[in-house]
Amino acid sequence: MPVEHRITQGRVPIGNFSLYYERVGSGFPVIFLHGLGGNHLSWWQQVPYFMRWYECITLDQRSFGMSPDPDGLFNRAHASDLGRLLDHLKIEKAALVGQSMGGWTIVGYALEHPERVAAMVMADTPGGIFTPDMKFAIPRTPLVMDTTPPIGSLPTYARDYFARVPEMAFLYDQFRILGARPPADAGAQIAHLRYDLDSVRTRLKMPILCLVGEQDELIPPDMIRSMVKVLPKGRLVTVSDCGHSVYFERPQVFNHIVRDFLLEVLD
């Protein structure tokens, strides 16, 4: 008989709003944190794969999807929101997967509660860990949140992604406009949140896998190479033929790399 999986939907009351989440599968908990252009649906190519071995938890971070932000706290509250979710679900320890903006969330939480984080996957993100030699590249199109750019023009996937798989690029663009909206200067607010390097070196001692697309223009591979050097147990994987969203552009590659990593470190 095949294993029956049921999705549980829920909300965590936090102040003036409630945080939307979904959970499915069983086993060690893995929490997926989406990026600036996403929401809990972004992980549709990951959850059906990983739920065979793990309990998969996705959420709409504050300001996205079905999680509004009445207090205007945006990313200043993302890490603490994650903590409230883990407390609500009575999860003592988890593996955290953060894409782009989600990297800031998992790093912020892990710095405060390293004992509750078994491992982390930082996908296309410095996660607020900036070294002196890091430099941002100039994206081909500014990612302004209060406008609707032409279909297929986002800098969050490879330049030729729309030409190769227009249906997938269209779907990616549609996810971006679902639900509550972040502030127009969300990108700048995220980039300005930077964590102390000494704290990173002393507190982030769990295994950390850093993935980056070879054609990532928002977070170039050189930035991630620099960041990995300050992580005590950091490792780097560069993925060819994709840009800023490895999990979406090359999901099978992403899934296998992350699965191998989790098999190794979650024993």
ROZAZA-273005 format. One record per residue (C-alpha): residue number from 1; residue in one letter; x, y, z. Coordinates in Angstrom, 1 decimal. Layout:
   pos   code       px       py       pz
   NUM      a        X        Y        Z
...
This chain:
   pos   code       px       py       pz
     1      m      0.0      0.0      0.0
     2      p      1.3      3.5     -0.9
     3      v      2.0      5.8      2.0
     4      e     -0.9      8.3      2.4
     5      h      0.2     11.9      2.8
     6      r     -2.1     14.7      4.0
     7      i     -1.4     18.4      4.1
     8      t     -2.1     20.1      7.3
     9      q     -2.8     23.9      7.1
    10      g     -2.5     26.2     10.0
    11      r     -1.9     29.6     11.4
    12      v      0.3     30.9     14.2
    13      p     -1.1     33.9     16.0
    14      i      1.6     36.6     16.3
    15      g      0.6     40.0     17.6
    16      n     -1.8     41.6     15.1
    17      f     -1.7     38.9     12.5
    18      s     -1.3     35.2     11.9
    19      l      1.4     33.3     10.0
    20      y      0.2     30.8      7.5
    21      y      2.0     27.4      7.2
    22      e      1.5     24.0      5.7
    23      r      3.1     20.7      6.9
    24      v      3.1     17.2      5.2
    25      g      5.1     14.0      5.5
    26      s      6.8     12.5      8.5
    27      g     10.3     12.2      9.9
    28      f     12.9     14.8     10.8
    29      p     11.4     18.3     10.2
    30      v     12.7     20.4      7.3
    31      i     11.5     24.0      7.1
    32      f     11.5     25.8      3.7
    33      l     11.8     29.6      3.6
    34      h     11.0     31.3      0.3
    35      g     12.6     34.3     -1.3
    36      l     11.4     37.8     -2.1
    37      g      9.5     36.7     -5.2
    38      g      7.8     33.7     -3.6
    39      n      5.5     32.2     -1.0
    40      h      4.8     28.7      0.3
    41      l      3.8     27.6     -3.2
    42      s      7.4     28.2     -4.4
    43      w      8.4     24.8     -3.1
    44      w      5.9     22.8     -5.2
    45      q      8.8     20.9     -6.8
    46      q     10.5     20.1     -3.5
    47      v      7.7     19.1     -1.1
    48      p      6.5     16.0     -3.0
    49      y     10.1     14.8     -3.2
    50      f     11.2     15.4      0.4
    51      m      8.0     14.4      2.1
    52      r      9.0     10.8      1.4
    53      w     11.6     11.0      4.1
    54      y     11.0     14.2      6.1
    55      e      8.2     16.3      7.6
    56      c      8.1     19.2      5.2
    57      i      7.0     22.6      6.5
    58      t      6.4     25.6      4.2
    59      l      5.1     29.0      5.1
    60      d      4.2     32.4      3.8
    61      q      6.7     34.7      5.5
    62      r      5.3     38.0      6.8
    63      s      4.2     40.3      3.9
    64      f      3.8     37.4      1.4
    65      g      1.0     35.0      0.3
    66      m     -1.5     34.6      3.1
    67      s      0.6     36.2      5.8
    68      p      0.0     40.0      6.0
    69      d      2.2     42.5      7.8
    70      p     -0.1     45.0      9.6
    71      d      2.7     46.3     11.7
    72      g      5.1     46.9      8.7
    73      l      7.9     45.0     10.3
    74      f      8.7     43.0      7.2
    75      n     12.1     41.2      7.4
    76      r     12.9     42.6     10.8
    77      a     10.5     40.0     12.2
    78      h     11.1     37.1      9.8
    79      a     13.6     35.3     12.1
    80      s     11.4     35.7     15.2
    81      d      8.3     34.6     13.2
    82      l     10.2     31.4     12.4
    83      g     10.9     30.9     16.0
    84      r      7.2     31.3     16.9
    85      l      6.3     28.7     14.2
    86      l      8.8     26.2     15.6
    87      d      7.4     26.8     19.2
    88      h      3.9     26.5     18.0
    89      l      4.6     23.1     16.3
    90      k      6.6     22.0     19.3
    91      i      9.7     21.3     17.1
    92      e     12.8     21.3     19.2
    93      k     15.3     20.9     16.3
    94      a     15.0     21.2     12.5
    95      a     16.9     21.6      9.3
    96      l     16.3     24.9      7.6
    97      v     16.3     25.6      3.8
    98      g     16.4     29.3      2.9
    99      q     16.1     30.7     -0.7
   100      s     17.5     34.2     -1.3
   101      m     15.6     36.4      1.3
   102      g     14.8     33.2      3.2
   103      g     18.6     32.9      3.9
   104      w     18.4     36.0      6.0
   105      t     15.6     34.4      8.0
   106      i     17.4     31.1      8.7
   107      v     20.7     32.8      9.6
   108      g     19.0     35.3     11.9
   109      y     17.2     32.5     13.7
   110      a     20.2     30.2     13.8
   111      l     22.4     33.0     15.3
   112      e     19.9     33.3     18.2
   113      h     19.1     29.6     18.6
   114      p     22.0     27.5     17.2
   115      e     21.1     24.6     19.4
   116      r     17.7     24.2     17.6
   117      v     19.2     24.1     14.1
   118      a     20.6     20.7     12.9
   119      a     21.7     21.9      9.5
   120      m     21.1     24.7      7.0
   121      v     20.8     25.0      3.2
   122      m     21.5     28.5      1.9
   123      a     20.3     28.7     -1.6
   124      d     21.4     31.6     -3.8
   125      t     21.9     33.8     -0.7
   126      p     24.5     35.4      1.5
   127      g     21.8     35.4      4.2
   128      g     23.1     38.7      5.7
   129      i     26.7     37.3      6.0
   130      f     28.8     39.9      4.2
   131      t     32.6     39.8      4.1
   132      p     34.6     43.0      3.3
   133      d     35.5     41.8     -0.2
   134      m     31.9     41.1     -1.3
   135      k     30.4     43.2     -4.1
   136      f     27.0     43.2     -5.5
   137      a     26.6     42.9     -9.3
   138      i     24.1     45.2    -11.0
   139      p     21.1     43.1    -12.1
   140      r     19.8     43.6    -15.6
   141      t     16.4     44.6    -14.2
   142      p     15.7     46.2    -10.8
   143      l     13.4     44.0     -8.7
   144      v     10.9     46.7     -7.6
   145      m      8.1     45.2     -5.7
   146      d      5.3     47.7     -6.6
   147      t      5.5     47.2    -10.3
   148      t      4.8     44.4    -12.8
   149      p      7.7     43.8    -15.1
   150      p      7.4     42.3    -18.5
   151      i      6.8     38.5    -18.5
   152      g     10.1     36.6    -18.5
   153      s     12.2     39.6    -17.6
   154      l     12.9     39.0    -13.9
   155      p     16.6     38.8    -12.8
   156      t     15.6     35.9    -10.5
   157      y     16.3     33.2    -13.2
   158      a     18.8     32.8    -16.0
   159      r     18.7     35.2    -18.9
   160      d     17.4     32.5    -21.4
   161      y     15.1     30.7    -19.0
   162      f     11.9     32.2    -20.5
   163      a     13.1     31.3    -24.0
   164      r     13.8     27.7    -22.9
   165      v     10.8     27.0    -20.7
   166      p      8.3     29.8    -21.1
   167      e      5.6     28.0    -19.1
   168      m      7.8     27.7    -16.1
   169      a      9.0     31.2    -16.2
   170      f      5.4     32.4    -16.5
   171      l      4.5     30.3    -13.4
   172      y      7.4     31.8    -11.5
   173      d      6.2     35.3    -12.4
   174      q      2.7     34.5    -11.3
   175      f      3.8     33.2     -7.9
   176      r      5.4     36.6     -7.3
   177      i      2.1     38.5     -7.4
   178      l      0.0     36.3     -5.1
   179      g     -1.3     37.6     -1.8
   180      a      0.0     40.3      0.5
   181      r      2.7     42.6     -0.8
   182      p      6.1     43.6      0.7
   183      p      7.3     47.2      0.8
   184      a      8.5     48.7     -2.5
   185      d     12.0     49.0     -1.2
   186      a     12.0     45.4      0.1
   187      g     15.3     44.5     -1.6
   188      a     17.1     47.4      0.0
   189      q     15.7     46.5      3.4
   190      i     17.0     43.0      3.0
   191      a     20.4     44.0      1.8
   192      h     20.9     46.4      4.8
   193      l     20.3     43.6      7.3
   194      r     23.8     42.3      8.0
   195      y     25.0     40.0     10.7
   196      d     28.2     40.2     12.8
   197      l     30.9     38.0     11.3
   198      d     32.4     37.1     14.7
   199      s     29.0     35.8     15.8
   200      v     28.7     33.9     12.6
   201      r     32.0     32.2     13.1
   202      t     31.3     31.3     16.7
   203      r     27.6     30.3     16.6
   204      l     27.0     28.9     13.1
   205      k     28.8     25.6     13.6
   206      m     26.2     23.3     12.2
   207      p     26.7     21.9      8.7
   208      i     25.7     24.5      6.1
   209      l     25.3     23.7      2.4
   210      c     25.6     26.8      0.1
   211      l     24.1     26.4     -3.3
   212      v     24.3     29.0     -6.1
   213      g     23.4     29.2     -9.8
   214      e     26.4     29.6    -12.1
   215      q     24.4     32.4    -13.9
   216      d     23.1     34.1    -10.8
   217      e     23.2     37.9    -11.4
   218      l     21.6     39.0     -8.2
   219      i     23.9     37.0     -5.9
   220      p     27.0     36.1     -8.0
   221      p     28.9     32.9     -7.2
   222      d     31.9     34.9     -6.1
   223      m     29.9     36.4     -3.2
   224      i     28.9     32.9     -2.0
   225      r     32.5     31.6     -2.3
   226      s     33.6     34.5     -0.1
   227      m     30.8     33.8      2.4
   228      v     31.6     30.1      2.7
   229      k     35.0     30.9      4.0
   230      v     33.6     32.3      7.3
   231      l     31.4     29.3      7.9
   232      p     33.0     26.7     10.2
   233      k     31.3     23.8      8.4
   234      g     30.2     25.5      5.2
   235      r     30.4     23.8      1.8
   236      l     29.7     25.2     -1.7
   237      v     28.0     23.7     -4.7
   238      t     27.7     25.7     -7.9
   239      v     25.0     24.6    -10.3
   240      s     25.4     25.1    -14.1
   241      d     22.7     26.3    -16.5
   242      c     20.6     28.3    -14.0
   243      g     20.4     31.7    -12.4
   244      h     19.2     32.9     -9.0
   245      s     16.6     30.2     -8.4
   246      v     18.2     26.8     -8.6
   247      y     15.3     25.2     -6.7
   248      f     12.9     26.3     -9.5
   249      e     15.1     26.2    -12.6
   250      r     16.8     22.8    -12.0
   251      p     14.6     21.2     -9.3
   252      q     15.9     17.6     -9.8
   253      v     19.5     18.7     -9.3
   254      f     18.6     20.9     -6.3
   255      n     16.6     18.1     -4.7
   256      h     19.3     15.4     -5.1
   257      i     22.1     17.7     -3.9
   258      v     20.1     18.7     -0.8
   259      r     18.9     15.1     -0.1
   260      d     22.5     13.8     -0.2
   261      f     23.5     16.6      2.2
   262      l     20.7     15.8      4.6
   263      l     21.4     12.1      4.5
   264      e     25.0     12.8      5.4
   265      v     24.5     15.3      8.3
   266      l     21.2     14.2      9.8
   267      d     22.3     10.9     11.4
